[in-house]
Amino acid sequence: MQMNSMRTHLLGGLSPRQFLAVYWQKKPLLVRQAVPGFTGLATREEIFDLACDPDVESRYVRYRPDAPGESSVEHGPQKRGRLRGKREPWTVLVQGLNLWIAEADALMRRFDFIPQARLDDLMVSYAIDGGGVGPHFDNYDVFLLQGIGKRRWQIADQDDRTLVEDAPLRLLRDFRPVHDWVLEAGDMLYLPPHWAHNGIAIGECTTYSIGFKSPTARELAHGFLDWLDEHLCLEGMYADPGLALQDNSAEISPAMIDQAARMLEGIRWSRADIAAFLGGYLTEPKPNVFFAPPAEPLGRDAFARALAAYGGALDARTLLLWSEQAGFHINGEALACDPADRGALAALAHRRALDAGQPLSPRLLDLFHIWYEDGFFHLTNEPSP
């Protein structure tokens, strides 16, 4: 009941069902005080520390509205001195904040009325007065939650998405806003895909962006064909014992084409294959994600006692999803599961945590201990790395 109340407040009095029916991928929603009292999850110095860390994905952006083509973007790690400049407006963006700050992961999980299979990450942008990334559009849904300070948002639902030529950023050449709002700490704006928007910092400010995965058909096709290449087993070899003499030796004969076509007919897939592909594809960690096993892991029995006493949780980096057809996948790998354990695993995948004293089969205890040793799972009384 408390979680439903939090979601309703987050969505401006709408239930998740109402939000999905009326707004999701249809039109924007502005919510004043979606998270009352919210002023962010990290201080300016903590954001700068992350931006300078080579293991963290970051971008430093200077947008020049007077000369968009001369705007610039530099990928991290950033240099500390650059983050002190005041001569021109700038923005620094830190991707995957949920991987580094537990409170950021908790905030992102408040949006679990959208399937986890679609949830991507939480990004924070810090800007000095006038900073922003310019008018642009995204191909995915996003919730923009204001931290410290104020940001002016101009948005437009325009068909003209022509970009500024040769600009290092995907900037709209002709931006025509239809709404103009100033968001203060705790306010939130939801934008569906392709809604053009331009955020301009009013003084020093931070914005927390909860983004969602929206792979293109081409990206899915590439991923699936790679998966198929690993899992497909075609037998036989091209042979032509009845080869007939050709008048022109450079011709690819109809007979060769026919035989190749018959051989390639073996490339087939089912709905179950697609489910198995999606399980691995959607749980595959990003290239910059690494897991940190405990320095001195507990043995299996000691782990079981600690889990019973304190409970445990999936690491913020761990992706655990399931489907009826393909079962469970964790961090890109299929997971063998006894049917009797499916309910407990599905609950863990949904809640991402286990309560103290929760009864578990010996099979699940063994599995969770392996995950614990790999850094996929942590005991509740043990700080995550």
C-alpha positions as CSV (number, residue, x, y, z in Angstrom):
1,M,0.0,0.0,0.0
2,Q,2.8,2.4,0.9
3,M,4.6,1.7,-2.4
4,N,1.4,2.4,-4.3
5,S,1.0,5.7,-2.4
6,M,4.6,6.7,-3.3
7,R,4.0,5.9,-7.0
8,T,0.8,7.9,-7.0
9,H,2.5,11.0,-5.5
10,L,5.4,10.5,-7.9
11,L,3.0,10.7,-10.8
12,G,1.1,13.8,-9.5
13,G,-1.9,11.9,-8.2
14,L,-2.2,9.4,-11.1
15,S,-2.0,5.7,-10.5
16,P,0.6,3.8,-12.5
17,R,-2.2,2.3,-14.5
18,Q,-3.6,5.7,-15.4
19,F,-0.2,7.1,-16.3
20,L,0.5,4.2,-18.6
21,A,-2.9,4.5,-20.3
22,V,-2.9,8.3,-20.7
23,Y,0.7,9.5,-20.9
24,W,3.3,6.7,-21.5
25,Q,4.7,7.2,-25.0
26,K,1.8,9.6,-25.7
27,K,2.3,13.0,-24.2
28,P,4.4,14.8,-21.5
29,L,3.5,15.1,-17.9
30,L,4.7,17.9,-15.5
31,V,4.5,17.0,-11.8
32,R,5.1,19.7,-9.3
33,Q,6.8,18.3,-6.1
34,A,6.9,14.7,-7.4
35,V,9.5,14.0,-4.7
36,P,8.9,16.6,-2.0
37,G,12.1,17.9,-0.3
38,F,14.3,16.3,-3.0
39,T,17.5,18.2,-3.6
40,G,19.6,15.5,-5.2
41,L,21.6,12.4,-4.4
42,A,25.1,13.7,-4.7
43,T,27.0,16.9,-3.8
44,R,28.7,18.9,-6.5
45,E,32.1,17.6,-5.4
46,E,30.8,14.0,-5.4
47,I,29.5,14.5,-9.0
48,F,32.9,16.0,-10.0
49,D,34.7,13.0,-8.4
50,L,32.7,10.6,-10.4
51,A,33.2,12.6,-13.6
52,C,36.9,12.4,-13.1
53,D,36.9,8.7,-12.5
54,P,38.1,6.7,-15.5
55,D,35.6,3.9,-14.7
56,V,32.6,6.2,-14.9
57,E,31.0,7.3,-18.2
58,S,30.8,11.1,-18.3
59,R,30.6,14.0,-20.8
60,Y,31.5,17.6,-20.6
61,V,29.4,19.8,-22.8
62,R,29.6,23.4,-23.9
63,Y,26.6,24.5,-25.9
64,R,26.8,27.7,-27.8
65,P,23.3,28.9,-28.8
66,D,24.8,31.7,-30.9
67,A,26.9,29.2,-32.9
68,P,25.5,25.7,-32.4
69,G,28.1,24.2,-34.8
70,E,30.9,25.4,-32.5
71,S,29.5,23.6,-29.5
72,S,31.7,20.9,-28.0
73,V,31.5,17.6,-26.1
74,E,34.3,15.8,-24.4
75,H,34.1,12.3,-23.0
76,G,35.6,11.4,-19.6
77,P,37.5,11.1,-17.5
78,Q,37.2,14.8,-17.0
79,K,39.9,17.1,-15.7
80,R,39.2,18.7,-12.3
81,G,40.3,22.2,-13.4
82,R,37.8,22.2,-16.3
83,L,35.0,21.8,-13.8
84,R,35.8,25.1,-12.1
85,G,35.4,27.3,-15.2
86,K,32.9,30.2,-15.1
87,R,33.7,32.1,-18.3
88,E,31.2,30.2,-20.5
89,P,28.2,28.0,-19.5
90,W,28.9,24.3,-19.4
91,T,27.3,21.0,-18.2
92,V,28.8,17.8,-17.0
93,L,26.8,14.6,-17.3
94,V,27.5,11.4,-15.3
95,Q,25.9,8.3,-16.7
96,G,24.9,5.3,-14.5
97,L,24.8,7.1,-11.2
98,N,22.7,4.1,-9.9
99,L,25.8,1.9,-10.2
100,W,27.8,4.1,-7.8
101,I,25.4,5.5,-5.3
102,A,22.9,3.2,-3.5
103,E,20.3,6.0,-3.1
104,A,20.4,6.6,-6.9
105,D,19.6,2.9,-7.4
106,A,16.8,3.1,-4.9
107,L,15.3,6.2,-6.7
108,M,15.5,4.5,-10.1
109,R,13.7,1.5,-8.7
110,R,10.7,3.7,-7.7
111,F,9.9,3.7,-11.4
112,D,9.4,-0.1,-11.5
113,F,5.8,0.3,-12.8
114,I,7.8,0.2,-16.0
115,P,9.2,-3.3,-16.7
116,Q,12.8,-3.7,-15.6
117,A,13.5,-5.0,-19.1
118,R,13.0,-1.4,-20.3
119,L,14.8,0.4,-17.5
120,D,18.2,1.7,-18.5
121,D,19.9,3.9,-15.9
122,L,19.9,7.1,-13.9
123,M,22.0,10.0,-15.2
124,V,22.8,13.2,-13.4
125,S,23.7,16.5,-15.1
126,Y,25.3,19.4,-13.2
127,A,25.3,22.8,-14.9
128,I,26.4,26.3,-14.1
129,D,24.1,29.2,-14.9
130,G,23.1,29.1,-18.6
131,G,24.4,25.5,-19.0
132,G,22.6,22.9,-21.1
133,V,23.1,20.6,-24.0
134,G,20.9,22.5,-26.5
135,P,17.6,21.7,-28.2
136,H,17.5,18.0,-29.1
137,F,15.3,14.9,-29.0
138,D,15.8,11.4,-27.6
139,N,14.6,8.1,-29.0
140,Y,13.6,6.9,-25.5
141,D,11.3,7.9,-22.7
142,V,12.8,9.9,-19.9
143,F,11.8,11.3,-16.4
144,L,13.6,14.5,-15.6
145,L,13.7,15.1,-11.8
146,Q,15.1,18.4,-10.6
147,G,17.7,18.4,-7.8
148,I,19.2,21.6,-6.6
149,G,18.5,24.9,-8.3
150,K,16.2,25.6,-11.2
151,R,16.1,24.6,-14.8
152,R,14.0,26.0,-17.6
153,W,12.5,23.4,-19.9
154,Q,11.2,24.3,-23.4
155,I,9.5,21.4,-25.2
156,A,8.0,20.8,-28.6
157,D,6.2,18.0,-30.5
158,Q,7.5,18.9,-33.9
159,D,7.9,16.8,-37.0
160,D,10.9,18.7,-38.3
161,R,13.9,16.9,-36.7
162,T,16.5,18.2,-39.0
163,L,19.9,18.5,-37.2
164,V,22.6,21.2,-37.3
165,E,25.2,20.0,-39.8
166,D,28.6,19.1,-38.5
167,A,27.8,19.8,-34.9
168,P,29.3,17.5,-32.3
169,L,25.9,17.3,-30.6
170,R,22.6,16.1,-32.1
171,L,21.1,19.7,-32.1
172,L,17.8,20.6,-33.8
173,R,18.3,23.2,-36.5
174,D,14.8,24.7,-36.1
175,F,13.4,24.3,-32.5
176,R,9.9,25.7,-31.9
177,P,8.8,25.1,-28.3
178,V,5.2,25.0,-27.4
179,H,5.6,24.7,-23.6
180,D,8.0,26.7,-21.4
181,W,8.3,25.6,-17.7
182,V,10.7,26.3,-14.9
183,L,11.3,23.2,-12.6
184,E,12.4,23.6,-9.0
185,A,13.8,21.1,-6.6
186,G,11.5,18.0,-6.5
187,D,9.6,18.9,-9.7
188,M,9.6,16.3,-12.5
189,L,8.9,16.2,-16.2
190,Y,8.1,13.1,-18.2
191,L,8.8,13.2,-21.9
192,P,7.9,10.5,-24.4
193,P,10.3,9.6,-27.3
194,H,10.9,12.2,-30.0
195,W,9.6,15.2,-28.0
196,A,12.1,17.9,-28.6
197,H,13.4,19.6,-25.5
198,N,15.9,22.2,-24.3
199,G,17.0,22.5,-20.7
200,I,18.7,25.7,-19.5
201,A,20.2,26.0,-16.0
202,I,19.0,29.0,-14.0
203,G,22.0,29.4,-11.7
204,E,23.8,26.3,-10.5
205,C,21.5,23.2,-10.8
206,T,21.4,19.4,-11.1
207,T,18.9,17.3,-13.0
208,Y,18.4,13.5,-12.5
209,S,17.3,11.7,-15.6
210,I,15.7,8.2,-15.5
211,G,16.0,6.7,-19.0
212,F,14.7,3.6,-20.7
213,K,16.1,1.2,-23.2
214,S,14.6,1.6,-26.7
215,P,16.7,-0.5,-29.1
216,T,16.2,0.1,-32.8
217,A,15.0,-2.7,-35.0
218,R,18.5,-2.7,-36.6
219,E,20.2,-3.0,-33.2
220,L,17.9,-5.9,-32.2
221,A,18.5,-7.6,-35.5
222,H,22.3,-7.3,-35.1
223,G,22.1,-8.7,-31.6
224,F,19.8,-11.5,-32.6
225,L,21.9,-12.5,-35.6
226,D,25.0,-12.6,-33.4
227,W,23.1,-14.8,-30.9
228,L,21.9,-17.0,-33.7
229,D,25.5,-17.4,-35.0
230,E,26.5,-18.7,-31.6
231,H,23.5,-21.1,-31.1
232,L,22.8,-22.3,-34.7
233,C,24.0,-25.7,-35.8
234,L,23.9,-26.3,-39.6
235,E,25.3,-29.6,-40.9
236,G,26.5,-30.6,-44.3
237,M,28.8,-29.1,-46.9
238,Y,28.4,-27.8,-50.4
239,A,28.9,-30.5,-52.9
240,D,28.1,-31.0,-56.6
241,P,28.9,-34.5,-57.8
242,G,26.5,-34.0,-60.7
243,L,28.3,-30.8,-61.9
244,A,27.5,-30.0,-65.5
245,L,29.8,-28.3,-67.9
246,Q,29.1,-24.5,-68.1
247,D,29.5,-22.5,-71.3
248,N,30.7,-19.6,-69.2
249,S,32.8,-20.5,-66.1
250,A,32.2,-17.1,-64.5
251,E,28.5,-17.8,-64.2
252,I,26.9,-18.5,-60.8
253,S,24.6,-21.2,-62.0
254,P,20.9,-21.6,-61.1
255,A,21.8,-25.0,-59.7
256,M,24.4,-23.5,-57.3
257,I,21.9,-20.9,-56.1
258,D,19.2,-23.6,-55.6
259,Q,21.6,-25.7,-53.5
260,A,22.8,-22.7,-51.4
261,A,19.1,-21.8,-50.8
262,R,18.3,-25.3,-49.6
263,M,21.3,-25.2,-47.2
264,L,20.3,-21.8,-45.8
265,E,16.8,-22.9,-45.2
266,G,18.1,-24.5,-42.1
267,I,18.4,-21.0,-40.6
268,R,15.2,-20.9,-38.6
269,W,14.1,-19.6,-35.2
270,S,11.2,-19.9,-33.0
271,R,9.5,-17.6,-30.4
272,A,11.4,-19.6,-27.7
273,D,14.7,-18.6,-29.5
274,I,13.7,-15.0,-29.4
275,A,12.8,-15.2,-25.7
276,A,16.2,-16.8,-25.0
277,F,18.0,-14.1,-27.0
278,L,16.1,-11.3,-25.2
279,G,17.0,-12.8,-21.8
280,G,20.7,-12.6,-22.6
281,Y,20.5,-9.3,-24.6
282,L,18.6,-7.4,-21.9
283,T,20.7,-8.6,-19.0
284,E,24.1,-8.2,-20.6
285,P,26.0,-5.6,-18.5
286,K,27.4,-2.6,-20.2
287,P,31.1,-2.8,-21.2
288,N,32.2,-0.5,-18.4
289,V,30.4,-2.6,-15.7
290,F,32.6,-4.8,-13.5
291,F,31.6,-6.8,-10.4
292,A,33.6,-6.7,-7.1
293,P,33.6,-9.9,-5.2
294,P,34.0,-9.7,-1.4
295,A,37.6,-9.5,-0.3
296,E,37.1,-12.3,2.3
297,P,34.0,-14.2,1.3
298,L,32.1,-16.3,3.9
299,G,31.9,-20.0,3.4
300,R,28.6,-21.5,2.3
301,D,27.3,-22.3,5.8
302,A,28.3,-18.9,7.3
303,F,26.8,-17.2,4.4
304,A,23.5,-19.1,4.9
305,R,23.4,-18.0,8.6
306,A,24.1,-14.4,7.7
307,L,21.5,-14.4,5.0
308,A,18.9,-15.9,7.3
309,A,19.8,-13.3,10.0
310,Y,20.0,-10.1,7.9
311,G,18.7,-10.8,4.4
312,G,20.4,-9.9,1.1
313,A,20.0,-8.0,-2.1
314,L,21.1,-8.1,-5.7
315,D,24.1,-5.9,-6.6
316,A,23.0,-2.6,-8.3
317,R,24.9,-3.8,-11.4
318,T,23.1,-7.1,-11.5
319,L,20.4,-7.6,-14.1
320,L,18.0,-10.5,-13.3
321,L,15.1,-11.0,-15.7
322,W,12.8,-14.0,-16.6
323,S,10.2,-15.1,-19.1
324,E,7.8,-18.0,-19.2
325,Q,9.5,-19.4,-22.3
326,A,13.2,-18.9,-21.6
327,G,13.3,-19.0,-17.8
328,F,15.8,-16.8,-15.9
329,H,18.8,-14.9,-17.2
330,I,21.3,-13.1,-15.0
331,N,24.0,-10.7,-16.3
332,G,23.8,-12.1,-19.8
333,E,23.8,-15.8,-18.9
334,A,20.9,-18.3,-18.9
335,L,20.2,-19.7,-15.5
336,A,19.2,-23.4,-14.8
337,C,16.4,-23.4,-12.3
338,D,14.4,-26.1,-10.6
339,P,10.7,-25.5,-11.1
340,A,10.1,-25.5,-7.4
341,D,12.4,-22.5,-7.1
342,R,10.8,-20.4,-9.8
343,G,8.5,-18.5,-7.5
344,A,11.3,-17.4,-5.1
345,L,13.6,-16.4,-8.0
346,A,10.8,-14.4,-9.7
347,A,10.1,-12.6,-6.4
348,L,13.8,-11.8,-6.0
349,A,14.0,-10.5,-9.6
350,H,11.0,-8.2,-8.9
351,R,12.0,-6.9,-5.4
352,R,15.7,-7.3,-5.9
353,A,16.0,-8.2,-2.2
354,L,15.4,-11.0,0.2
355,D,14.1,-10.5,3.7
356,A,15.8,-12.0,6.8
357,G,14.4,-15.4,7.7
358,Q,13.0,-16.1,4.2
359,P,12.9,-19.9,3.7
360,L,15.1,-21.0,0.8
361,S,15.9,-24.4,-0.7
362,P,19.4,-25.8,-0.4
363,R,19.6,-25.3,-4.2
364,L,18.9,-21.6,-3.9
365,L,21.3,-21.2,-1.0
366,D,24.1,-22.8,-3.1
367,L,23.2,-20.5,-6.1
368,F,23.0,-17.3,-4.0
369,H,26.4,-18.2,-2.4
370,I,27.9,-18.4,-5.9
371,W,26.4,-15.1,-6.8
372,Y,27.8,-13.6,-3.6
373,E,31.3,-14.9,-4.4
374,D,31.0,-13.3,-7.9
375,G,29.8,-10.0,-6.5
376,F,26.3,-10.4,-8.1
377,F,24.6,-10.5,-4.6
378,H,25.3,-8.9,-1.2
379,L,24.4,-9.6,2.3
380,T,22.3,-6.8,3.8
381,N,24.7,-6.1,6.6
382,E,27.6,-6.0,4.1
383,P,28.2,-2.7,2.3
384,S,28.2,-2.9,-1.5
385,P,31.4,-2.0,-3.2
